[in-house]
């Protein structure tokens, strides 16, 4: 009888603490999916979690981009040497 694969840790249902944490979790998840280490049901759950993490990262990047745009529109002055 073939040896059963070690169970993979459950996916965290909580939101990530930061962009970096989300990116790290997403990279680890992609690695596990690509390595074929997940049973079909867990692969589907992993894909869904990956989509959530990707959306989280995109929203954080869009928020930062918006803040930079606000700064560029008037709060920042060009740097000049006096």
N, CA, C and O atoms as CSV, one atom per row, in Angstrom:
chain,resi,resn,atom,element,x,y,z
A,1,UNK,N,N,0.845,-1.166,0.000
A,1,UNK,CA,C,0.000,0.000,0.000
A,1,UNK,C,C,0.896,1.236,0.000
A,1,UNK,O,O,1.846,1.289,0.780
A,2,UNK,N,N,0.618,2.270,-0.878
A,2,UNK,CA,C,1.475,3.447,-0.932
A,2,UNK,C,C,1.385,4.276,0.339
A,2,UNK,O,O,0.353,4.336,1.007
A,3,UNK,N,N,2.489,4.898,0.637
A,3,UNK,CA,C,2.558,5.739,1.820
A,3,UNK,C,C,1.746,7.014,1.578
A,3,UNK,O,O,1.867,7.637,0.523
A,4,UNK,N,N,0.923,7.400,2.549
A,4,UNK,CA,C,0.094,8.598,2.428
A,4,UNK,C,C,0.961,9.841,2.568
A,4,UNK,O,O,1.906,9.873,3.356
A,5,UNK,N,N,0.627,10.846,1.801
A,5,UNK,CA,C,1.351,12.111,1.887
A,5,UNK,C,C,1.051,12.776,3.221
A,5,UNK,O,O,-0.034,12.633,3.785
A,6,UNK,N,N,2.031,13.498,3.700
A,6,UNK,CA,C,1.841,14.224,4.962
A,6,UNK,C,C,0.770,15.283,4.758
A,6,UNK,O,O,0.750,15.952,3.725
A,7,UNK,N,N,-0.115,15.441,5.722
A,7,UNK,CA,C,-1.149,16.467,5.566
A,7,UNK,C,C,-0.523,17.844,5.523
A,7,UNK,O,O,0.427,18.133,6.251
A,8,UNK,N,N,-1.066,18.691,4.661
A,8,UNK,CA,C,-0.549,20.050,4.568
A,8,UNK,C,C,-1.243,20.913,5.607
A,8,UNK,O,O,-2.383,20.641,5.983
A,9,UNK,N,N,-0.561,21.953,6.072
A,9,UNK,CA,C,-1.175,22.810,7.081
A,9,UNK,C,C,-2.389,23.513,6.506
A,9,UNK,O,O,-2.406,23.842,5.320
A,10,UNK,N,N,-3.402,23.748,7.322
A,10,UNK,CA,C,-4.601,24.411,6.820
A,10,UNK,C,C,-4.307,25.841,6.407
A,10,UNK,O,O,-3.412,26.491,6.947
A,11,UNK,N,N,-5.069,26.312,5.449
A,11,UNK,CA,C,-4.925,27.688,5.009
A,11,UNK,C,C,-5.512,28.613,6.055
A,11,UNK,O,O,-6.564,28.330,6.628
A,12,UNK,N,N,-4.838,29.703,6.297
A,12,UNK,CA,C,-5.301,30.666,7.300
A,12,UNK,C,C,-6.521,31.406,6.778
A,12,UNK,O,O,-6.452,32.019,5.713
A,13,UNK,N,N,-7.645,31.369,7.502
A,13,UNK,CA,C,-8.827,32.099,7.051
A,13,UNK,C,C,-8.723,33.594,7.337
A,13,UNK,O,O,-9.497,34.389,6.803
A,14,UNK,N,N,-7.777,33.968,8.172
A,14,UNK,CA,C,-7.611,35.370,8.544
A,14,UNK,C,C,-6.944,36.142,7.416
A,14,UNK,O,O,-6.220,35.587,6.589
A,15,UNK,N,N,-7.211,37.428,7.414
A,15,UNK,CA,C,-6.546,38.293,6.453
A,15,UNK,C,C,-5.081,38.432,6.824
A,15,UNK,O,O,-4.719,38.297,7.993
A,16,UNK,N,N,-4.239,38.701,5.840
A,16,UNK,CA,C,-2.819,38.869,6.136
A,16,UNK,C,C,-2.572,40.144,6.941
A,16,UNK,O,O,-3.345,41.099,6.867
A,17,UNK,N,N,-1.503,40.141,7.697
A,17,UNK,CA,C,-1.173,41.284,8.545
A,17,UNK,C,C,-0.595,42.433,7.732
A,17,UNK,O,O,-0.703,43.594,8.127
A,18,UNK,N,N,0.019,42.111,6.597
A,18,UNK,CA,C,0.657,43.145,5.793
A,18,UNK,C,C,0.790,42.659,4.355
A,18,UNK,O,O,0.535,41.495,4.047
A,19,UNK,N,N,1.192,43.570,3.491
A,19,UNK,CA,C,1.460,43.221,2.090
A,19,UNK,C,C,2.547,42.153,2.016
A,19,UNK,O,O,2.434,41.181,1.268
A,20,UNK,N,N,3.590,42.351,2.796
A,20,UNK,CA,C,4.713,41.410,2.779
A,20,UNK,C,C,4.288,40.026,3.237
A,20,UNK,O,O,4.709,39.023,2.662
A,21,UNK,N,N,3.444,39.966,4.285
A,21,UNK,CA,C,2.955,38.678,4.779
A,21,UNK,C,C,2.086,37.996,3.727
A,21,UNK,O,O,2.172,36.783,3.539
A,22,UNK,N,N,1.253,38.772,3.045
A,22,UNK,CA,C,0.392,38.215,1.998
A,22,UNK,C,C,1.228,37.684,0.852
A,22,UNK,O,O,0.957,36.603,0.329
A,23,UNK,N,N,2.245,38.439,0.457
A,23,UNK,CA,C,3.105,38.017,-0.644
A,23,UNK,C,C,3.867,36.750,-0.281
A,23,UNK,O,O,4.007,35.848,-1.108
A,24,UNK,N,N,4.355,36.679,0.941
A,24,UNK,CA,C,5.079,35.491,1.393
A,24,UNK,C,C,4.154,34.267,1.396
A,24,UNK,O,O,4.545,33.194,0.938
A,25,UNK,N,N,2.943,34.428,1.905
A,25,UNK,CA,C,1.997,33.315,1.926
A,25,UNK,C,C,1.631,32.891,0.508
A,25,UNK,O,O,1.529,31.700,0.215
A,26,UNK,N,N,1.433,33.872,-0.369
A,26,UNK,CA,C,1.085,33.573,-1.752
A,26,UNK,C,C,2.208,32.824,-2.450
A,26,UNK,O,O,1.949,31.860,-3.170
A,27,UNK,N,N,3.446,33.247,-2.250
A,27,UNK,CA,C,4.589,32.562,-2.867
A,27,UNK,C,C,4.709,31.120,-2.367
A,27,UNK,O,O,4.978,30.211,-3.152
A,28,UNK,N,N,4.510,30.913,-1.066
A,28,UNK,CA,C,4.576,29.563,-0.506
A,28,UNK,C,C,3.454,28.694,-1.062
A,28,UNK,O,O,3.662,27.522,-1.375
A,29,UNK,N,N,2.276,29.272,-1.182
A,29,UNK,CA,C,1.124,28.541,-1.698
A,29,UNK,C,C,1.333,28.141,-3.155
A,29,UNK,O,O,1.043,27.008,-3.540
A,30,UNK,N,N,1.833,29.065,-3.956
A,30,UNK,CA,C,2.098,28.763,-5.364
A,30,UNK,C,C,3.132,27.659,-5.472
A,30,UNK,O,O,3.006,26.764,-6.308
A,31,UNK,N,N,4.155,27.719,-4.628
A,31,UNK,CA,C,5.178,26.668,-4.632
A,31,UNK,C,C,4.603,25.299,-4.323
A,31,UNK,O,O,4.972,24.310,-4.957
A,32,UNK,N,N,3.701,25.235,-3.352
A,32,UNK,CA,C,3.085,23.951,-2.986
A,32,UNK,C,C,2.176,23.446,-4.101
A,32,UNK,O,O,2.145,22.249,-4.385
A,33,UNK,N,N,1.437,24.355,-4.731
A,33,UNK,CA,C,0.546,23.942,-5.820
A,33,UNK,C,C,1.375,23.450,-6.997
A,33,UNK,O,O,1.082,22.397,-7.564
A,34,UNK,N,N,2.410,24.203,-7.370
A,34,UNK,CA,C,3.248,23.819,-8.505
A,34,UNK,C,C,3.990,22.517,-8.256
A,34,UNK,O,O,4.247,21.761,-9.193
A,35,UNK,N,N,4.334,22.250,-7.007
A,35,UNK,CA,C,5.052,21.017,-6.672
A,35,UNK,C,C,4.123,19.811,-6.637
A,35,UNK,O,O,4.584,18.675,-6.518
A,36,UNK,N,N,2.816,20.050,-6.741
A,36,UNK,CA,C,1.869,18.948,-6.708
A,36,UNK,C,C,1.742,18.320,-5.333
A,36,UNK,O,O,1.467,17.125,-5.225
A,37,UNK,N,N,1.937,19.095,-4.289
A,37,UNK,CA,C,1.917,18.568,-2.928
A,37,UNK,C,C,0.535,18.584,-2.296
A,37,UNK,O,O,0.380,18.161,-1.150
A,38,UNK,N,N,-0.476,19.065,-3.021
A,38,UNK,CA,C,-1.799,19.198,-2.430
A,38,UNK,C,C,-2.792,18.238,-3.074
A,38,UNK,O,O,-2.784,18.060,-4.292
A,39,UNK,N,N,-3.644,17.620,-2.265
A,39,UNK,CA,C,-4.752,16.855,-2.838
A,39,UNK,C,C,-5.689,17.811,-3.587
A,39,UNK,O,O,-5.641,19.023,-3.376
A,40,UNK,N,N,-6.520,17.275,-4.440
A,40,UNK,CA,C,-7.376,18.082,-5.299
A,40,UNK,C,C,-8.213,19.089,-4.518
A,40,UNK,O,O,-8.286,20.255,-4.906
A,41,UNK,N,N,-8.844,18.663,-3.424
A,41,UNK,CA,C,-9.696,19.564,-2.651
A,41,UNK,C,C,-8.882,20.710,-2.053
A,41,UNK,O,O,-9.322,21.860,-2.048
A,42,UNK,N,N,-7.694,20.384,-1.551
A,42,UNK,CA,C,-6.845,21.419,-0.972
A,42,UNK,C,C,-6.280,22.328,-2.056
A,42,UNK,O,O,-6.033,23.509,-1.812
A,43,UNK,N,N,-6.076,21.784,-3.243
A,43,UNK,CA,C,-5.599,22.601,-4.346
A,43,UNK,C,C,-6.638,23.658,-4.710
A,43,UNK,O,O,-6.294,24.811,-4.973
A,44,UNK,N,N,-7.896,23.264,-4.725
A,44,UNK,CA,C,-8.970,24.214,-5.012
A,44,UNK,C,C,-9.037,25.280,-3.920
A,44,UNK,O,O,-9.150,26.469,-4.217
A,45,UNK,N,N,-8.967,24.858,-2.669
A,45,UNK,CA,C,-8.979,25.813,-1.562
A,45,UNK,C,C,-7.754,26.727,-1.642
A,45,UNK,O,O,-7.847,27.921,-1.356
A,46,UNK,N,N,-6.621,26.169,-2.027
A,46,UNK,CA,C,-5.404,26.962,-2.189
A,46,UNK,C,C,-5.537,27.977,-3.302
A,46,UNK,O,O,-5.074,29.111,-3.178
A,47,UNK,N,N,-6.163,27.574,-4.378
A,47,UNK,CA,C,-6.394,28.506,-5.489
A,47,UNK,C,C,-7.286,29.657,-5.038
A,47,UNK,O,O,-7.033,30.814,-5.373
A,48,UNK,N,N,-8.331,29.334,-4.278
A,48,UNK,CA,C,-9.231,30.371,-3.776
A,48,UNK,C,C,-8.499,31.310,-2.814
A,48,UNK,O,O,-8.670,32.527,-2.882
A,49,UNK,N,N,-7.689,30.748,-1.927
A,49,UNK,CA,C,-6.914,31.569,-0.989
A,49,UNK,C,C,-5.918,32.433,-1.760
A,49,UNK,O,O,-5.715,33.599,-1.423
A,50,UNK,N,N,-5.303,31.867,-2.786
A,50,UNK,CA,C,-4.376,32.623,-3.606
A,50,UNK,C,C,-5.053,33.805,-4.278
A,50,UNK,O,O,-4.471,34.886,-4.369
A,51,UNK,N,N,-6.272,33.608,-4.746
A,51,UNK,CA,C,-7.022,34.705,-5.361
A,51,UNK,C,C,-7.307,35.801,-4.340
A,51,UNK,O,O,-7.240,36.986,-4.667
A,52,UNK,N,N,-7.625,35.415,-3.107
A,52,UNK,CA,C,-7.859,36.398,-2.044
A,52,UNK,C,C,-6.582,37.179,-1.732
A,52,UNK,O,O,-6.607,38.400,-1.579
A,53,UNK,N,N,-5.472,36.456,-1.642
A,53,UNK,CA,C,-4.196,37.106,-1.345
A,53,UNK,C,C,-3.791,38.051,-2.475
A,53,UNK,O,O,-3.287,39.147,-2.228
A,54,UNK,N,N,-4.015,37.622,-3.700
A,54,UNK,CA,C,-3.693,38.465,-4.842
A,54,UNK,C,C,-4.521,39.741,-4.822
A,54,UNK,O,O,-3.995,40.824,-5.081
A,55,UNK,N,N,-5.806,39.627,-4.518
A,55,UNK,CA,C,-6.664,40.806,-4.426
A,55,UNK,C,C,-6.199,41.726,-3.305
A,55,UNK,O,O,-6.181,42.946,-3.471
A,56,UNK,N,N,-5.824,41.153,-2.169
A,56,UNK,CA,C,-5.308,41.947,-1.052
A,56,UNK,C,C,-4.065,42.728,-1.476
A,56,UNK,O,O,-3.956,43.923,-1.201
A,57,UNK,N,N,-3.125,42.051,-2.148
A,57,UNK,CA,C,-1.895,42.704,-2.587
A,57,UNK,C,C,-2.198,43.814,-3.593
A,57,UNK,O,O,-1.630,44.903,-3.513
A,58,UNK,N,N,-3.084,43.536,-4.530
A,58,UNK,CA,C,-3.447,44.553,-5.517
A,58,UNK,C,C,-4.075,45.773,-4.860
A,58,UNK,O,O,-3.766,46.906,-5.227
A,59,UNK,N,N,-4.960,45.545,-3.883
A,59,UNK,CA,C,-5.611,46.680,-3.227
A,59,UNK,C,C,-4.598,47.507,-2.441
A,59,UNK,O,O,-4.699,48.734,-2.410
A,60,UNK,N,N,-3.627,46.859,-1.809
A,60,UNK,CA,C,-2.587,47.592,-1.081
A,60,UNK,C,C,-1.737,48.418,-2.041
A,60,UNK,O,O,-1.422,49.575,-1.761
A,61,UNK,N,N,-1.368,47.819,-3.175
A,61,UNK,CA,C,-0.566,48.543,-4.156
A,61,UNK,C,C,-1.336,49.731,-4.730
A,61,UNK,O,O,-0.762,50.801,-4.933
A,62,UNK,N,N,-2.637,49.550,-4.995
A,62,UNK,CA,C,-3.456,50.650,-5.506
A,62,UNK,C,C,-3.563,51.773,-4.473
A,62,UNK,O,O,-3.548,52.950,-4.834
A,63,UNK,N,N,-3.669,51.418,-3.197
A,63,UNK,CA,C,-3.740,52.434,-2.142
A,63,UNK,C,C,-2.447,53.237,-2.078
A,63,UNK,O,O,-2.477,54.461,-1.950
A,64,UNK,N,N,-1.324,52.555,-2.166
A,64,UNK,CA,C,-0.034,53.243,-2.135
A,64,UNK,C,C,0.116,54.120,-3.377
A,64,UNK,O,O,0.596,55.249,-3.290
A,65,UNK,N,N,-0.293,53.602,-4.518
A,65,UNK,CA,C,-0.222,54.379,-5.755
A,65,UNK,C,C,-1.071,55.650,-5.630
A,65,UNK,O,O,-0.659,56.717,-6.085
A,66,UNK,N,N,-2.241,55.538,-5.023
A,66,UNK,CA,C,-3.093,56.706,-4.812
A,66,UNK,C,C,-2.436,57.727,-3.904
A,66,UNK,O,O,-2.525,58.928,-4.159
A,67,UNK,N,N,-1.781,57.274,-2.856
A,67,UNK,CA,C,-1.091,58.181,-1.947
A,67,UNK,C,C,0.057,58.896,-2.655
A,67,UNK,O,O,0.267,60.093,-2.458
A,68,UNK,N,N,0.792,58.163,-3.470
A,68,UNK,CA,C,1.898,58.765,-4.215
A,68,UNK,C,C,1.367,59.801,-5.195
A,68,UNK,O,O,1.951,60.872,-5.358
A,69,UNK,N,N,0.265,59.478,-5.840
A,69,UNK,CA,C,-0.330,60.406,-6.798
A,69,UNK,C,C,-0.758,61.701,-6.096
A,69,UNK,O,O,-0.553,62.792,-6.628
A,70,UNK,N,N,-1.349,61.581,-4.909
A,70,UNK,CA,C,-1.722,62.777,-4.146
A,70,UNK,C,C,-0.499,63.631,-3.829
A,70,UNK,O,O,-0.534,64.856,-3.950
A,71,UNK,N,N,0.562,62.980,-3.429
A,71,UNK,CA,C,1.791,63.713,-3.118
A,71,UNK,C,C,2.355,64.390,-4.362
A,71,UNK,O,O,2.823,65.526,-4.297
A,72,UNK,N,N,2.310,63.701,-5.475
A,72,UNK,CA,C,2.828,64.257,-6.731
A,72,UNK,C,C,2.007,65.436,-7.229
A,72,UNK,O,O,2.521,66.271,-7.973
A,73,UNK,N,N,0.746,65.520,-6.836
A,73,UNK,CA,C,-0.132,66.564,-7.341
A,73,UNK,C,C,0.030,67.894,-6.614
A,73,UNK,O,O,-0.716,68.826,-6.914
A,74,UNK,N,N,0.923,68.024,-5.716
A,74,UNK,CA,C,1.089,69.322,-5.101
A,74,UNK,C,C,1.830,69.344,-3.794
A,74,UNK,O,O,2.448,70.355,-3.457
A,75,UNK,N,N,1.792,68.284,-3.060
A,75,UNK,CA,C,2.435,68.305,-1.752
A,75,UNK,C,C,3.946,68.219,-1.892
A,75,UNK,O,O,4.671,68.705,-1.023
A,76,UNK,N,N,4.429,67.619,-2.949
A,76,UNK,CA,C,5.877,67.499,-3.145
A,76,UNK,C,C,6.356,68.566,-4.119
A,76,UNK,O,O,5.704,68.838,-5.126
A,77,UNK,N,N,7.462,69.146,-3.819
A,77,UNK,CA,C,8.094,70.125,-4.698
A,77,UNK,C,C,9.336,69.463,-5.318
A,77,UNK,O,O,9.990,68.634,-4.685
A,78,UNK,N,N,9.642,69.839,-6.547
A,78,UNK,CA,C,10.875,69.286,-7.140
A,78,UNK,C,C,12.096,69.640,-6.299
A,78,UNK,O,O,12.204,70.749,-5.775
A,79,UNK,N,N,12.992,68.702,-6.182
A,79,UNK,CA,C,14.196,68.922,-5.395
A,79,UNK,C,C,15.194,69.688,-6.239
A,79,UNK,O,O,15.485,69.305,-7.372
A,80,UNK,N,N,15.708,70.751,-5.692
A,80,UNK,CA,C,16.722,71.540,-6.393
A,80,UNK,C,C,17.881,71.803,-5.458
A,80,UNK,O,O,17.716,71.899,-4.242
A,81,UNK,N,N,19.051,71.917,-6.049
A,81,UNK,CA,C,20.249,72.225,-5.265
A,81,UNK,C,C,20.351,73.746,-5.208
A,81,UNK,O,O,20.262,74.415,-6.237
A,82,UNK,N,N,20.535,74.282,-4.027
A,82,UNK,CA,C,20.596,75.741,-3.866
A,82,UNK,C,C,21.996,76.206,-3.813
A,82,UNK,O,O,22.244,77.404,-3.681
